[in-house]
């Protein structure tokens, strides 16, 4: 995951998203120092919108989601 130096406002929304147009990539954190967080998704029996939830999970795990995931500063999972 890249380290970003930024100026301006940051709206972390609980996920550390950078929304300032003044961001600049300054380098990657070395792999041996990198802390990786894996996010999981699950469809429960009591989901109020199971079709929508399933569609979201299907999208987030598809190649089509890669650009959005990377824009959020995250690393997409390898495709199987």
WOFENNOR-V248619 format. One record per residue. PHI is phi in whole degrees, 0 to 359 (* if undefined). OMEGA is omega in degrees with one decimal (NA if undefined). Layout:
phi=PHI omega=OMEGA
phi=PHI omega=OMEGA
//
This chain:
phi=* omega=-177.7
phi=285 omega=171.7
phi=270 omega=-179.3
phi=238 omega=173.6
phi=266 omega=-176.5
phi=221 omega=170.8
phi=235 omega=177.2
phi=102 omega=-174.1
phi=274 omega=176.7
phi=231 omega=174.2
phi=249 omega=-173.6
phi=281 omega=175.7
phi=47 omega=-178.3
phi=83 omega=-176.6
phi=235 omega=177.7
phi=72 omega=179.2
phi=291 omega=173.3
phi=262 omega=-178.1
phi=242 omega=-180.0
phi=284 omega=176.4
phi=283 omega=-179.3
phi=266 omega=-179.5
phi=270 omega=176.8
phi=217 omega=176.8
phi=289 omega=-179.2
phi=243 omega=176.5
phi=144 omega=179.9
phi=269 omega=173.0
phi=285 omega=179.3
phi=304 omega=-175.8
phi=306 omega=-178.2
phi=290 omega=177.7
phi=255 omega=-174.8
phi=286 omega=172.2
phi=259 omega=-176.3
phi=257 omega=174.6
phi=249 omega=178.2
phi=256 omega=178.4
phi=263 omega=-179.7
phi=239 omega=176.0
phi=229 omega=-179.6
phi=216 omega=176.8
phi=257 omega=-177.6
phi=271 omega=178.3
phi=296 omega=-175.4
phi=260 omega=179.0
phi=302 omega=-179.8
phi=286 omega=179.7
phi=229 omega=-174.6
phi=299 omega=179.8
phi=294 omega=178.6
phi=294 omega=178.7
phi=297 omega=178.9
phi=296 omega=178.4
phi=295 omega=178.7
phi=296 omega=179.3
phi=298 omega=179.1
phi=298 omega=178.7
phi=295 omega=-175.8
phi=297 omega=179.1
phi=259 omega=-179.3
phi=259 omega=175.2
phi=300 omega=-179.9
phi=295 omega=-178.1
phi=274 omega=-174.8
phi=306 omega=-179.5
phi=300 omega=179.6
phi=293 omega=179.2
phi=296 omega=179.8
phi=293 omega=176.9
phi=298 omega=178.9
phi=279 omega=179.2
phi=83 omega=-179.3
phi=254 omega=177.8
phi=254 omega=179.2
phi=293 omega=177.6
phi=290 omega=176.5
phi=298 omega=178.1
phi=286 omega=179.3
phi=266 omega=NA
//
